[in-house]
Amino acid sequence: MNIRFLGSGTSQGVPIIACDCEICSSVDPKDKRLRSSILVSNEGKNLVVDSGPDFREQMLRANLKHLDALLFTHAHRDHISGLDDIRGFNFRMKKAVDVYCDKHVEKAIKREFFYAFEEPKYPGVPEMNIHNITLTPFELIGLPITPIKVHHHKMPVLGFRFKDFVYITDANKIDPVEMEKIKGCKVLVLNALRREHHISHFTLAEAVEIVNFIKPEQAYFTHISHQLGIHEEVENELPQNMHLAYDGLEISL
């Protein structure tokens, strides 16, 4: 199994439009963050988690030629708004893309991309097969997947465990019963928006605290805003087994 970070930034990405702060002005490629998403590859098959507004650019960067599944964490636009661009995969693969999401995300997709579901169908609209998921474990691309319910303020969001890899973004609380699903993982990915308290995201300190509780071999922080700081400087502050994720980072398990 190989994981590639397609994006590690928060809802506005980094740099932010019209911002000239030190982080947004940085020339370090690791300070350039597209919206959060990962590519999971296994046995020649590809799964992408979330298709935000940078989905097209992320697919071109990764040179992805086929997409076996698209898996969604929640319905916010920075995680679903690039869905229209699956059309390229529809054309190349000559079939619909399998989309996996809960009923809330399905409702948002059918609202935002209504034209894909209208009859008679307009030629060239994105073609997708929507499969509803719950907290029941399932399998995709040869991998067992365990959904993990987390809280994004008052909004339920799904994190996912792929064997020994756990990916959680857009969260500020994890209930004890869901925390049990994370224990024993080798690699844990958590959102760490900034240093200051936020109503719906973990701070860096809160994310570090969870990592210290779970004790994975390695941890990576994602969904990072320009308020967190320069990548290299923050990276040097972290314990040896904790790192800031960055666009293009790859992990193999």
N, C-alpha and C positions, 0 to 999 in steps of 0.2 A: 504494500500500500504506500502510495506517495501523496503527500499533501503539498499544494502550492498556494501561497497567499496571493490571491488576485488583487486584493485591496485590504488595507489595514487602517483606513481613516474613518472618521465619524461622518455624520450626515452631510456636511458641507465639503468633505474632503480637505486635504491640505496640499497646496496653499488654498486659503479661502479667498474668494473674489473680493477685490478692493482692499485687502489687508497687506500691510507692509511691515508686519512684525518680524522679529529675528527668525522665527521658525518658518513663516511663509516666504521669507526672502532667502532661506538657506539654499546653498547650491548642492548640498549632500542629497543624492538620489533617495536615501532612506528617509528623508524628510518630505518626500513627495508621496502622498497617500491617496489612492483612489478609495471609493466607498467599499466597506467591508464585504469580503466574499472569499471563499476558498474553492479550489478544484481538488477533488479527491479522485485519484486514479488507482484502479486495481484490475489486474488480469486483462489489460488492454481496454478496459471500459472506463468511462468518465462520468463523474457526478459533480455538479456545481451547486454550492449552497448560496442562495440568494442571487438575484439579478437586478442590481441597483442601476442608477443612471449611467454608470461607467461600464456596464456589461459588454457593450460592443467593443470598446477599447481593450477591455480585459481579455476577451476572446481572441482578438487580433494579436495582442502581446503574447498570449500563450500558444498561438498558432494551432488552436484547437480545431480539429476537422470533424469530430463527431461528439455528440452529447447524448449519453444514455439516460440521464435523469437530471432534473432540476428540483432541488429540495429547498423549501422555504422555512425560515425561522418565524417570521411575522409579516404583517401587512403594511408597515410603514414604507413610504415611497422610496426611501434610500435603499430599500431591500427588494422592491418589486418593479420599479418603474422602467427597467430596461428589458422587460419580458418580450416586448414586440420584436426585439432583434433575434429571437430564436428562428425567425424566418430564414436566415442563412442556413441553419442546420436543417430546417424543413426541406429546403431546395436540394441540399447536397445529399441528405440521407433518404429523400423521397418518402418521408413519413412524419407523423406528428412526434413532438417531444413529450415524454412522460414527465408530468409535473406532480410533485408530492407536497401536500400542504394540509393544514387543518381547515375546518369549515370556515373560520374567520378570514383566512387568506383567500380561500376560494371565492368568498363573497366579494372581497376587494378586487380580485383579478377580474371577475365578471362585471364589476362596476367600472373599473378603470380601462379595461380592454373589451368593452361591450361589443365592439365591431367584430371581434373574433368569434362571437357566438350567435350573431344574427343570422336568420334565414330569410331569403336565400343567401348563401355565403358569398361574400365578395372575393374575387380571385386575389390571391396573394396575402391574405390575412394570416397572422401566426396560427399555426396548427399545434394544438396541445391536447393530451389526454390527462385530465385531472384525476388524481387518486387521493382520496382523503386519508389522512393519518391521524392517530390519536396518541396516547401515551403507550400504546401497545408496541413492543419491539417488532421490527420487520427486517427484511433483507433487500439490499439493492447492490448491484454490480459485484455480487459475490461476498458482500460484507454484512455482518449483523449490525443493525443500527438500533440504538436505544434512545428514544426521545426523552428529554429532560425538561420538565416545566420550570421556568424561572419567571421572575417578576420584573417587568420594565415599568416601574411605578405601579399603576393599577392594571397594566396590560399584560396578559399572559403571553410569553414568548417561548419558543422551543429551542433548546440546545440539543446537540446530538452527540452520542458516543459511538464511534466507529472502532470496534474492537478495543484497543488500548489508547485511543486518541479521542479526546473530548473537546468539542468546540461550542463555546457559549459566548454570545454577543448580545448587546442590549439588555443588560440585567443590572439590578441593584439589590436583589434579594433572591436567595435560594432556600427553599424550605428543607428541613432536615431529611425528610423522606426522599427528596430528589437528590440531596447531597450524597446519599448512600449510593446512588447510581454512578457517581463520579469516582468514588474511592477505588483505589487499585489501578487507576489509569497510569500509563507511562508518560503521556504528554497531555497537558491541560492548557487550553487556550481560553482566556477570559478577556472581557472588555475592561479597559482601564482608561477612562475618558480624559481625566485631568487630575490635578492634586486637590482642588477644592471640592467640597461636597456638591453633589448633583442629585436632583430629584429622581432620576431614573437610570443612572449609570453608576457602576462601581468607580470609586476613585482609585488611584494607583495603590495607596496604602490598604484599601479594602481588598483589592485584588491580591496583593501580596499576602494579606492575612489568610485568605482562602487557600492560596497555594501552600502556605505553611501548615494549614490544617489537613489538606489532602495529601501532601507530600508526594507529588509525582516526581519522576526522574527529571523532567524538564517542564518548564511553563513558559508560555508566550502571551504577551498582552497585545490586544488589538482594539479596533474601534477608537483610535487615538485622535485627539483634537490638537490643534496648534497650541492650546493652553498647557499641554503637558511639558513641553520643552524640546530642546534639540535632541535628536535621536542619540547621538554618541554620548552626550552628557548624561542623559537619563539612564542609558544602558550601563554606564560605568558606576552608577549608584546602586544597581540591583545586585542581589545575591547571585552566586555563581550559577545556579540552576534556573535563573529567571532572566528573560530577555524581552525586549520590545520586538514584536513582529515587524516586518517591513514588506512592501510589495515585491513579489518575486522570490521570497524566502521559500525554500523547499525542505520538507521533512520526510524521511522514509522510515517506515516501521515494518 
